[in-house]
């Protein structure tokens, strides 16, 4: 799978560049234009749903049905939601799954809500979906091809070539990619009335305008904003629903169409105006709205400022009233690079995973995009470097993949990878003693003055200085039987100080295996610099150091239960203490909190650079702590910046972007931690032998495809009992988080803060179901 993944990198990234250009320049910038939004209604039951906001929670869906608030997959983030007569569909973040569920299934007493996946892919994301009365259509992101389904029946045939879609009663319409934004409409097979309506709408738009930017359908008509900014409607007009108000170009930013009426949002002040069908002409309090959606006889709008949902109209919502939903996001959460006109206000607190919502751009219509699947001419100046970087990553990544595969094959042949992960050291660009190099223009120096022999070393914040003879005595002359592991620049020994304290002593290699002094000194200075000022319950604590002649030693508190790697991989059976999913998830949460501290709370922030299971240690109480800071670096000044340097780390855990582009970011640590979580889920090494062929395979390729295709149980560690009930929900949440962490595109990976929040939610599943004490006597994390 890895070979297939790498070999397709160039074509995938080329397609991705085209898609990004399409999204930046061609997609409508206003919310609510199209049937998929962040608020939706199922008009047959009067159910209203929305995608909740929050920096530390997934952008999940909550609905109000029968007066009750119901959550839909609370641990899952969604891009958008759309509703038909009696059901909803939600497009998961990333676009790889489209899920649908019936509104009546959410009513109290109807059992557990289990959405049905009507689209599921590991490689072909959807860009948009729309729901009609009883059918669903969606656009494939990379090609613009359209697929349609009857969600609780058999799938329909595929269509193709549209940039946006909308659905009415029995029909769908879209804006063509290649035909000058022409409107194309089609009907559900066998529905003669819907076929006639679709034909009328398509013919009407063909005569009245050269092309549309946006299009929204009602029961039997459709309205859209043309490229010249005019609001145009076509279809049935038996109640005046086509008599759109006139105004200057681009006077309206949102549309909602019902049975025999239409509504729009005024660009000038955000208030609504409606026409046709005896519907109230505007919301009575002149409230400003971000977006509006419709049922057959009512409208719901997302208010500006409070981001609350208000519904009004005939029957159910007369008089108008607020719907008891939480704060709803006003637009899709996306990468900052996709926002040409900056973020929506307070966007950083509305979205998780370091994403944001884009602000509206100016009134100027966007230029037509290039054809799908052809090389883009160039991005805007702000995106030029990103485009070159992605192309470079595709080229360099192909070369890197060949060399990486050769390295892995050699490792497996020589027996190294399956016994101990091989470290790749930065020998091309070594870090000078006491100086941590980040780029030619920026460095950080950690030094203090010392009496005695001439030397420099990091600032001492309370660490003890030991003599070499003291540490030699503590380890019985560094006896082989006291070796407990290896670190970034030497061997680790178990020792006992003269005062009785048990410690772990890392000694730089000496003798025939001595590394270049500069590299050993650099790792020593780096680790001492960071650990002397870092104090956190999920980081290994530094006790002291020794620096005599060429001897470099670091002394740590002793971790009685060793490394997570050993418990997972060097025994026939895992330790009974980690032989439960609850404990494994809690260990993952501990480690995530340690890494989050490095990224967000250490001053300056720190990138670890070598996150792996052998660097996650377990103390006497089985609390996980992150260790080994020999390769760590001061993070970039900007939150979304990167460091340029030759890759260093461990095969199997290294960020592909870092390895290929030599761009190091905090998301490089996220990738390594994702691999660790996959190890914990599967019991497989980061690089292991395929059971069938004996060839080396990464745990990423072994597991991620199965997770995305909902075959998680096929890859779970069989040495642990299969998860049940709430336990299964927690394991699934951790698995999906791990899959996101190892995304090839670093921008698509979550932040450590988001990982911590989701692992906390996973741990809470156990607390809710089984109380606060686990079966092995370990207390659950306090949330």
N, C-alpha and C positions, 0 to 999 in steps of 0.2 A: 504493500500500500504506500509505503514511503516513497518508493521509486515512482509510482504513478503520480503521487502528490507533487513530487519535485518536477517530474517531466512535464506536468501540465501547468507549472507555475507561470511560464512565460505567456501562454495563451490566456490563462485565467486573469493575469494582471493586465494584459492588453485589453481584455473585455471589461475589466473593472474600471480602467481609465475611461473607456467610452461611457460606461454607465455613470461614473462620477460626473463627467462633463454634461451628460444628459440631465442629471439631477440638478446640477448647479445652474445650468443655463436655460433648460426647457421646462422643468417642472413648475407648476404654479407655486407661488410663494405664500399664498394666503391659506389659512386653515379652513376646513369645512367645505372646500371646493372638491366635490366628488363624494361618493357615498361612504368611503372609509374615512373616519375621523377619530377623535378621541372621546366622543360622546355618540351613542347610538340608541335607537329605540326599536322595540318589537311592538308594532302598533296593535296587533291582535290582542295582546294581553296588557298593553299599557306599561310594559317594563322599560326602564331606563337604565342604561349602563354607561360607565365612564372608566377611563384609565387614570388611576390615582397618581399623584405626584409624590415626590419625596427623594431626598438625596441618599438616605440610608435604607430605603426599601425598594423592592422591585416595582416597576411600572405595571402593576397587575390590574385586573379588571374587577370592579365592584358594581353590583346591580341593585336596584330597588324594585322588588316585585311583591305585590300583595301587601305592601306596607313594611316588608322585611328587607334588610340589607344582606345581600349574599355575596360572598367572595368566589371568584372563579380562578382556580389555580393560584393562590396567593403568593407563591414563591416564584412565579414566572412573569417575565416582562413582555409587554406587547408593544408593537409599533402602531397598531390601529385596530379599530373595531367597527363593524357594520351590522345593521339589523334588518330583518325582513318582517313578514307578518307575524310569524310565531317563533322565530329562532334568530340567533346571533352567530357571527363568525369573527374570530380574532386572529390577526396575523402576529405571530410571535416575533420578538426582537431578533433581528438577523434574517427574518423572512423565510426560514427553512421549513416552517410548519404553519399550516392553516387549520385551525380548530373550530368546530361548530358545535353548538348545543341548543337544545330546545328551551324556550323561555319557561314553559310549564314545569320543566324538570327542576327549576330553581325554587318552586313553591315549597314552603315548609311542609314536611311530612312525605315528600316524594323521594326520599333517600339521598344518597351521595351524588353530587353532580359530576358526571364523567364526560367531558367534551370528546367528540369524535374527531379524529384527525382525517381530514379529507385530502390533505396534501402533506407529504413528508419527503424531504430530500436532504441528502448530505452535501450537495454541491450546487444546486440550482435554486437560489432564493427567489421569492416573490417580491415585487415592488409595491403592489397595491391589490386590493380585493374589493369586490362590491357584492351586495346581497340584494336580490329582488324579492318578489313576494315568496317564491319557493325555490329559487336557484341561486347559485354563487358563481362568480367569474373572477379570475385573477390574472395578473400580468407577470410573466417571468422577467426577472430583473435584467438579465444579460442580453436577451434577444427581443423583448417586446412581444413575444408570442403569448397568446391568451388561452387559458384553459377554463372550461365551465363544468359545473357539477350540479346534480340534484343531490344535496348533501346527505340525505337519509335514504337515497335510492342508488341507482347505478350512475356511474360517471358519464358525462357527455363527451363529445369529441372536442379536440383542440382547435382553436382558431389562431390567428396571429397578426402581428404587426401594429400594435396600438401603444400609445404613450400614456393614456389614462382611460379609465372606464367608469361607467355608472349603470345602474339597473333600475327598471321600473316594474310594472306588473306584467310578468311573463316575457319581458324583453330586456336587452342590454344595448348600450351604445358606447362607443369609444372614439377617441381622436386618433386619426391615423398617423403613423410615424413617417411614412414615405410620401404621402399624397397631400402635401401642403396643409396639414392639420385638418383634413377633411373628416366629417363625421360619418362613421359607419355604424349601422344598427343591425341586430339580428334577434330572433325570437326563440323561445323554448320550442323544441320540436313538437308539432301537433297542435299548437295553440294558434288558430287562425286569426282571432281578434288581435292577439299580440303581434302577429306577423304584419297585419295591416297598419297598426300603430307604428311599428318600427320602420316600415317603408315610408310612411308619411313624414316622420321626423327626419329621416335621412334625406329625403327629397327636399324638404323645406330648408334645411341648413345648406344643402348644395346650391340652392338658388339665391339665398340671402347673404351669404358671406364667403369670403375666400378661405377662412380658417378660424379655428377657435383655440383659445388658451385653456379654457376650463369648460366643463360640461356636467350638469346634474339632471337626473331624470326624476319625474314624478310618476303618478299612476299611469298617465297616458300622454304625457308631454315632456319636453325637456327644454332647459334654458342654459345658456352659456355666455361667457365673456369672449368676444371676438378679439382678434389681434389688434384691431383699431380701438379697443376699449369699450365698444358698444355692448349693451345687454340685449341678447337676442333669444326669442323663444319660438318653438315650433311643436306641432302635434295637434291634439284636440283642443278646441277653444270654446266648449259649450258653456263655460261659466266665466269667461274672460280671463282665464289663467295665462293666456299668452300676451296680455296687454301690459307689457313691462313698462315701468316708468322710464322716462327719458332724462338724461342729464349729461354732463361733460364726460369725456372718456374716462373709464376706470372709476366710475362713481360708486361701484358696489364691489365688496370684497368677499361676500359669502352668500350662498344660495341654499334654500331648502324648499323642496317641492312636495306637495301632498296629493290628495285625490283630485281636486279640481281648483286648486289655488297655488300660488307661488309666493315666496318670501325672499328678501335679500337684506344684507347688512349694508348700511350707508358707510362709505369710506370716510366721510367727513367727521362723524361723531360716534360711529359704532352702533347706532340705533337701527331698528328694523322697520321695514316697510313691506306690506303684503298686498296682494291683489287677487281678485277672482274668488268665486265660491262663497261669498258672504262671510269670509274669514275676517277676524279683527285686523284692522289696517296696520296697527303697530302695537308693540308691547306698551301697556298703559303708562308705565313709569319712565318711559324714555331711557331705559337702562342700556348701557353700552355692552356689546357682546363681542367675544372673540370669534365664535363660530356658532352655527345653528344647524340643527338636524330636524327631520320631520317624521311624523306618523301620518296616518291617513287624514286625521282631523285635528292634529295638534302639533305644536312646535316646541322644541327644547333648545335652550341656548346656554352657552358657557359665558358667564359674565366676566367682563374685564375687571381686573383688580383682585376680587375675591376668588375668582376661578371656581365659582359655585354654579350649579345647574338649576335653571328656572324653566318651567314648562307652562305653556298657556295654549288656549284654543277652545274647542268645543267639547262638550261632554266631560271627559275625565278631568281635564285641567281648566275648568271654568268655575271659579275665578283662577287666575294664575297663581302658582305657588312654587316655592323652592323644593327641590328633591333632596332628601337627606343622604347625599353622597359626600365623600371626602373631597378635598381639593383635587381638581382634575387638571392634567397637563393641557396647555392650549395648543400643542402641536407635537409632532413626532420628535422624540429624543434622538439626536444624531451626533456625529462627530463634529467637533468645532471646525474642521477644515471644510465642511460642506456649507457653512454659513457665510455667504457672500456679504451679507449686510449686518453681520454681528449677531450677538445673542439676544434673545428675548429677555426683558428685565427679570432679574433674580433667577435666571435660567439655571445657574449652578446648584440651586437648592430645589429645583423641580425635577431634575433627572439624576439617576444614579450612574455609576460606572464612568464618571468624568465626561458624560455626554452633555449636550445642551440643546435648547430649542432655538431655531433660527428666527430672527426678527424679520418683519416684512421689508421688502426692498422698495425701490421707487416705482413710479407708475410706468416706467419705460418697459415695453414688451420685450421679452427675451428673444435673442436670435434663434433661428431654427438649429437643432442639434445636428451633428454629423450622423450618417447612417450607422445603425448598430453593427458591431463586429468589424468595423474598419478602423485603422489606426487614427487616433485623434490628431488634428493638426498641431494644437498647443493649448494649454490651459491659460487662464488669466495670469498676469504677473505674480499674483500671490500664490498661485498653485503650480507655477513652473518648476520650482525646485522639487516639489513633492512628486510631480510627474517624472522628472528625471531620476529621482531617488527610487521610485517604484520600478522604473525600467532597469535601473542599475541593479536593483535587488533581484529582478528576474534573471538578468544575465549572470551576475556574480553568484546568485543562489544556485544556478545550474552547475557552475564550476565547483561551488562549495559542496553541492550535493555529491558530486563524483568523488571529491577528496574525502568528504565525510563518510561516504559508504565504504571507501577503501580502508579508512581508519577503523571503522566498526568491524569490517570483515577481518582485518588483521588482528584486532582485539579478540574477536571470538576465536580465531584460529589459535592464538597463543594462550587463550584461557584467561585473559586479563579482565575483560568486561564483565564476565559472569562472576568474578570473584571480587574485584574492586574496580570501581569506575576510574578510568584514566583521566588525569587532569591535563588540560591544555594550558600551558603557561605563556604569558605575554613576554616573549623573549625579543621580539622585534622592537618594542617600545617599552623598555623597562622603566620602573618608577625609581627615581633617585632616592637614596636614603633620606627619610624625613620629608620628602616632597611627593605629593600625590598628583601625578600629571593627569589633567583632564583635557587640555587642548593646548596648542602652542601659545595661546594668549592668556591662559588662566591656570593657576596652580594654587594649592593650599599647603601651607607649611605648618607643621606641628613640631616645635622644638622647645627645649629648655636648656639652660646652662647647667653644666655639671663640673664639679671639681674633680681633680685627678687627671687621668689620661684623656687626651683630646678625643672628643666624640660628640655626636649629636643624637638626641632621641626625643620622642614625643613628650608633650606636656604630661607631667605626672599629677594625677588627681587622687592621691591617696593610696596608690598601689605600692606594695612593699618591695624593697630591693633586696634580693637574696644573693648570697655568694654561691659560686658554682659548687663548692664543697658541701654546702647545706643541701642543695638539691640532689647531688650525687648520693649523699647519705640517705636521703628520703626515698630513693628508688633502688637502693642496694646496688649502687654503681651502674645505674641504668641497665639493670638485668633484663634479659630477654623475656623472662616470665612476667615482667611488669608492663610489657607493651600492651596497650589497649586500643591503639588506632594510629592513624596518620593524619596530619593537618596540612595546611597550605604551604608550610616550609619545613616540616620535619615530622619526627615520630612522637607520639604521645604515650607517656608512661603514667602508671598509677603510683602515687607516692604518699608517704606519711611524714609530715613535718615533725620537728622535735617537740612541738607543743601538742601533738596528737591529732592535728587536723589532717583529714584525708584530702588530697589534691590531685589534679591531673596536670602533668608537667609536659609541655611541648618543647622539644629540643630540636634546633636547627641541625640538618644533616651535617656530619663531619666525616673525615676520612676519605676513602676512595669514592664515596657517593656524594661528596660535597658539591653543592650547586655553586654557580657563580656567586661570589660573596655579595655582589651588588643586589642580586635578586633575592637572596636570603635576607639580607639586611632590609630591603624594601618591604618584604612581607612582615618581618618582625616589627618594623617601625609602624606600618599600617595598622596592624592588629592592636599594638600597644596604644597607638594614638586614639583609636576609636573606643576600645574597651575601657580605657582609663576615664572616659567621660560619659559612658553609657550605663544607665542603671534602670533595668526593667525586669520584671519577674519572668519574662519569657525570653530573656537573653542570658547566655552563660556569663557569670560574673568573673572578672579578673581579680586574682588575689595579689599577684606581684610579678616580678621579672628578674632576670639576671643578664648582665652584659659584661663579660670578661674576655679580653682578647677577641678571638673569633667566635666565642661561644655566645649564642643567643637563645635564651629560654624564657618561656612564659608560663605562669602558674595560674591555674583556674580552680574554682571550686569543683569538687568531684561529683560527677553525675552517676549515681549508683546503678541506674538501670540502662546505661549505655546509649547506643545510637538506635534510632528508629529503624535504620537500614538492617541492622543485625536481627532485630525481632521479626522483620518481614521476610528476609532473604537468606539468612545463614543457618536456619533451623528447619528441620522437617515439619515441625508444628510451631506456629507463632506462640509467643508467651501467652499464658492464660490471661494476663492482664490486658493484652490488646486483642484478645480473641473475641471481641464484640464490636459491632458497628458503632455503638454508642461511644465506646472509648476511642476508637479510631477517629471519629468525627471530632471528639473533644480535643484530641491531640492535634488535629489539623487546625482547630480554632486557636489553640495555644500558640502554635507556630505562626499562624497568620497575624495574631496580635503583636508578636515580636517584630515581624517584618513591617507591619503597619507603623510601629513606633519608629523604625529606622527611616521610613519614607516620609512620614508626616510630622513627627514630633522631635526627632533629633535635630540639633542645630550645630552645623548645617545638616541637611538631610543626607542620608547615606544609601548608596546602592550596594548591596551585599556582593553580588556577582557570582556567587557559588552556592545558591540554594539547592540542596539535595537532601535525600533522606539520611545520609551519613553525617550531615551537619545539623540534624535535629536530634538533640539529646534529651534524655528523660531522667529527671532527678528522683530522689528517693520516694517522693509522693506521686510519681508518674506524671508530673507536669512537664510539658515540652518546652525546650529552650533552644533558641537558634545559636549556633556556635561558628567558629572559624571565620575571622574577619581579615585574613591575610590578603585577600584579593579585593577587599572593599574599597570604594572610592566615594569621595564627596560628590553628591548629586549635582545636576545642572542647576543654574540659577533660576531658570524659568521652569514652571511646573510641567510644561509640555516640551521642554528642550531635551537635548541629548548630548552625550559626550562622544567625541570621535577618537577611537583608539582600537588597536588590534585586539581581537577577541581573546579572552581568557576564561576558563571555566572547566566544566566537566562534560565529556561526551554524553549525550542523551538528555542533558538538562539545559543545554545552551539555547538561548533565543535565536531562531533562524535569522531574524533581522540583524541582530548583533553579529552573528557569525558571517552573514553575507554582506551587509552594508557597513559593518563596524560602527553602528549607531547604538550606543548603550543608553537605556532609559530605565526608569523604575519598572516599566512593563517587562523588562528582561528578567527581573526577579519574579514577576508574576508568572512568566512562562515556566521557570524552574519550579515554582510552587505548584503549578498545575500538574507537572509531571509527578511531583511527590504525592499529590492527592490521587492521581491515577495508580501509582504504586500501592497506595493504601487500599484502594478499591479492588484492585485486581490481584494483588500479591505478586505481581510480576516486576522484575527489574526494569530500570529505564531502558536498557538494551538487553534483550534476552533472545534465546534461541526459539524459533518456531517449533512447536511440538511435532508438526507433521513433516516439515522439510529440513529442519535443523539449521536454517539460515537465520542470520541476525535480523531482528525486527524491533522497532521501538514500541514502547508501551503506548505512545500517542497514536500510532497507526493501528495498534492492536485494539484500542479501546474506544477512540472517539467516534468512529463510524457506527459502532454498535450503540453508543449512548444516544447519538442523534437520531438513529432509526428505532429508538425505543426497544432495544434488545439488551438492556442493561444487565439483566439476570444472566445472560450468556457469558459475561466477562467478569463477574464478581468472584472474589477469592472464595474458593470452595472449602477452604479450611475454617471459614466462619459460617455460622448457621444463616440460611437465607433470611433476609429482613422481612418482617411482617408488619402490617398496619402502619402506625405512625413511624416506625423504624424504616419502613420502605420509602416513605415520603422523604425522610431525612437523607437517606442514602441517595435517592434520586436527585435531590437538591444539590448535594455535594458533587454528584457526577456531572450534572449540567454546568455547575460552576467550574469544575476542572476542565471540561470541554471548551468553555469560553476562554479560560486562562491560556490554553495552548493554541489559540487562533494564530494563524500565520501573520496577520496584520496586527501589530502591537496596539494600534488605536482601537481595535475591536475588543481588546482584553479589558476586564474590569480592573479597577484600582484595588489596592489592598483593603481600603476602607469598605468597599462594597463586598469584598470577599468575606471580611470579618462579619459584616451585617448578615450576610446570607448563611454563614456557618452558625452564627448565633441563632438564627431562625431554625436551622436544622437541629441544633442541640435542644432548642425549646420544644421540639416535637416530642422528645423523650420525656421532658419534664411534665408536659401536658398529659401524656399518656400513662407514665409509670411513676410519677412522683419525682423527688429530688435525689434519690439514691439508686445507683445502678446495681445490677446483679452481682458485680464483682466488688462492691463496696466503695467504689469511687464516686464522690459527690459530683453532680453535674455543675456546669459552669453557672455562676450567678449572672442573670441577665438584667 
